[in-house]
Amino acid sequence: MAAANLSVSSAEDDDVFSSQFAALLKPIRELTKQGCWELKIAEKLDEYIHYIQDLPIEVNVNGEQMKLDFAKAAMVVQNSVQIYSKKVENLWLLLQDVIEFLSSHG
């Protein structure tokens, strides 16, 4: 019986995780320039911290609590870094375009 509860809890955990943090789990190539700017990384990471704070490291014997999945946590951090670096790259390219425009019309 506990194993059945554990699998339901794990499935519910996956659904909550996927719906709340889907933007941080997408491959970087799927983000458009506009989508990259619209994604608020700090807010999403703050939500994720609040989400995992109450999760135990291990599941209870009864299987009622969710388990912190370190692989998912690593994915969130890794993808957040990639999104941030993409924002920096896009900003750099934008600044290069502005400098080029100003120097040619200067």
C-alpha atoms as a printed R data frame, in Angstrom:
    type eleno elety resid chain resno      x      y       z
1   ATOM     1    CA   MET     A     1  0.000  0.000   0.000
2   ATOM     2    CA   ALA     A     2  2.817  2.399   0.825
3   ATOM     3    CA   ALA     A     3  4.416  1.744  -2.567
4   ATOM     4    CA   ALA     A     4  1.159  2.735  -4.299
5   ATOM     5    CA   ASN     A     5  1.028  5.983  -2.313
6   ATOM     6    CA   LEU     A     6  4.649  6.628  -3.123
7   ATOM     7    CA   SER     A     7  4.095  6.300  -6.856
8   ATOM     8    CA   VAL     A     8  1.054  8.588  -6.777
9   ATOM     9    CA   SER     A     9  2.961 11.133  -4.719
10  ATOM    10    CA   SER     A    10  5.908 10.908  -7.083
11  ATOM    11    CA   ALA     A    11  3.634 11.329 -10.123
12  ATOM    12    CA   GLU     A    12  1.940 14.352  -8.538
13  ATOM    13    CA   ASP     A    13  5.364 15.786  -7.699
14  ATOM    14    CA   ASP     A    14  6.437 15.390 -11.336
15  ATOM    15    CA   ASP     A    15  3.266 17.143 -12.546
16  ATOM    16    CA   VAL     A    16  3.718 20.083 -10.158
17  ATOM    17    CA   PHE     A    17  7.405 20.331 -11.003
18  ATOM    18    CA   SER     A    18  6.814 20.168 -14.758
19  ATOM    19    CA   SER     A    19  4.020 22.737 -14.786
20  ATOM    20    CA   GLN     A    20  5.661 25.265 -12.463
21  ATOM    21    CA   PHE     A    21  9.196 25.101 -13.773
22  ATOM    22    CA   ALA     A    22  8.739 24.065 -17.402
23  ATOM    23    CA   ALA     A    23 10.360 27.276 -18.653
24  ATOM    24    CA   LEU     A    24 13.561 26.432 -16.802
25  ATOM    25    CA   LEU     A    25 13.624 22.912 -18.209
26  ATOM    26    CA   LYS     A    26 13.321 23.718 -21.913
27  ATOM    27    CA   PRO     A    27 16.438 23.342 -24.023
28  ATOM    28    CA   ILE     A    28 18.106 26.688 -24.641
29  ATOM    29    CA   ARG     A    29 17.700 26.329 -28.409
30  ATOM    30    CA   GLU     A    30 13.909 26.521 -27.982
31  ATOM    31    CA   LEU     A    31 14.087 29.989 -26.476
32  ATOM    32    CA   THR     A    32 13.650 32.825 -28.903
33  ATOM    33    CA   LYS     A    33 15.381 36.134 -28.300
34  ATOM    34    CA   GLN     A    34 12.099 37.625 -27.126
35  ATOM    35    CA   GLY     A    35 11.244 34.628 -24.954
36  ATOM    36    CA   CYS     A    36 14.659 34.798 -23.371
37  ATOM    37    CA   TRP     A    37 14.051 38.362 -22.184
38  ATOM    38    CA   GLU     A    38 10.534 37.641 -20.938
39  ATOM    39    CA   LEU     A    39 11.643 34.816 -18.652
40  ATOM    40    CA   LYS     A    40 12.309 36.151 -15.163
41  ATOM    41    CA   ILE     A    41 15.037 33.795 -13.959
42  ATOM    42    CA   ALA     A    42 15.351 35.268 -10.459
43  ATOM    43    CA   GLU     A    43 11.608 34.955  -9.813
44  ATOM    44    CA   LYS     A    44 11.497 31.369 -11.083
45  ATOM    45    CA   LEU     A    45 14.527 30.367  -9.020
46  ATOM    46    CA   ASP     A    46 12.983 32.003  -5.956
47  ATOM    47    CA   GLU     A    47  9.803 29.986  -6.537
48  ATOM    48    CA   TYR     A    48 11.900 26.848  -6.938
49  ATOM    49    CA   ILE     A    49 13.722 27.498  -3.658
50  ATOM    50    CA   HIS     A    50 10.384 27.843  -1.858
51  ATOM    51    CA   TYR     A    51  9.171 24.680  -3.600
52  ATOM    52    CA   ILE     A    52 12.112 22.551  -2.465
53  ATOM    53    CA   GLN     A    53 12.508 24.000   1.040
54  ATOM    54    CA   ASP     A    54  9.714 21.871   2.417
55  ATOM    55    CA   LEU     A    55 10.662 18.702   0.550
56  ATOM    56    CA   PRO     A    56 12.473 16.080   2.591
57  ATOM    57    CA   ILE     A    57 15.682 14.574   1.302
58  ATOM    58    CA   GLU     A    58 14.160 11.120   1.656
59  ATOM    59    CA   VAL     A    59 10.616  9.820   1.428
60  ATOM    60    CA   ASN     A    60  8.817  8.813   4.635
61  ATOM    61    CA   VAL     A    61  8.104  5.162   5.249
62  ATOM    62    CA   ASN     A    62  4.420  5.938   4.675
63  ATOM    63    CA   GLY     A    63  5.269  7.487   1.305
64  ATOM    64    CA   GLU     A    64  3.181 10.595   1.880
65  ATOM    65    CA   GLN     A    65  5.957 13.132   1.430
66  ATOM    66    CA   MET     A    66  7.646 14.028  -1.829
67  ATOM    67    CA   LYS     A    67 11.327 13.438  -2.402
68  ATOM    68    CA   LEU     A    68 13.820 16.063  -3.443
69  ATOM    69    CA   ASP     A    69 15.186 14.974  -6.793
70  ATOM    70    CA   PHE     A    70 18.771 16.182  -7.124
71  ATOM    71    CA   ALA     A    71 18.849 15.456 -10.859
72  ATOM    72    CA   LYS     A    72 15.898 17.818 -11.423
73  ATOM    73    CA   ALA     A    73 17.462 20.421  -9.158
74  ATOM    74    CA   ALA     A    74 20.671 20.210 -11.177
75  ATOM    75    CA   MET     A    75 18.699 20.620 -14.410
76  ATOM    76    CA   VAL     A    76 17.004 23.742 -13.072
77  ATOM    77    CA   VAL     A    77 20.339 25.289 -12.078
78  ATOM    78    CA   GLN     A    78 22.062 24.287 -15.326
79  ATOM    79    CA   ASN     A    79 19.275 25.594 -17.551
80  ATOM    80    CA   SER     A    80 19.020 28.804 -15.530
81  ATOM    81    CA   VAL     A    81 22.707 29.440 -16.123
82  ATOM    82    CA   GLN     A    82 22.274 28.775 -19.842
83  ATOM    83    CA   ILE     A    83 19.293 31.137 -20.059
84  ATOM    84    CA   TYR     A    84 21.205 33.845 -18.202
85  ATOM    85    CA   SER     A    85 24.210 33.437 -20.503
86  ATOM    86    CA   LYS     A    86 21.880 33.677 -23.511
87  ATOM    87    CA   LYS     A    87 20.505 36.947 -22.132
88  ATOM    88    CA   VAL     A    88 24.039 38.303 -21.740
89  ATOM    89    CA   GLU     A    89 24.927 37.200 -25.277
90  ATOM    90    CA   ASN     A    90 21.789 38.848 -26.712
91  ATOM    91    CA   LEU     A    91 22.536 42.052 -24.813
92  ATOM    92    CA   TRP     A    92 26.103 42.056 -26.145
93  ATOM    93    CA   LEU     A    93 24.867 41.610 -29.723
94  ATOM    94    CA   LEU     A    94 22.326 44.391 -29.251
95  ATOM    95    CA   LEU     A    95 24.994 46.734 -27.931
96  ATOM    96    CA   GLN     A    96 27.263 45.905 -30.856
97  ATOM    97    CA   ASP     A    97 24.437 46.788 -33.251
98  ATOM    98    CA   VAL     A    98 23.836 50.092 -31.456
99  ATOM    99    CA   ILE     A    99 27.531 50.996 -31.515
100 ATOM   100    CA   GLU     A   100 27.753 50.093 -35.194
101 ATOM   101    CA   PHE     A   101 24.663 52.187 -35.974
102 ATOM   102    CA   LEU     A   102 25.968 55.179 -34.010
103 ATOM   103    CA   SER     A   103 29.403 55.014 -35.636
104 ATOM   104    CA   SER     A   104 27.957 54.815 -39.148
105 ATOM   105    CA   HIS     A   105 25.442 57.647 -38.592
106 ATOM   106    CA   GLY     A   106 27.626 59.632 -36.230
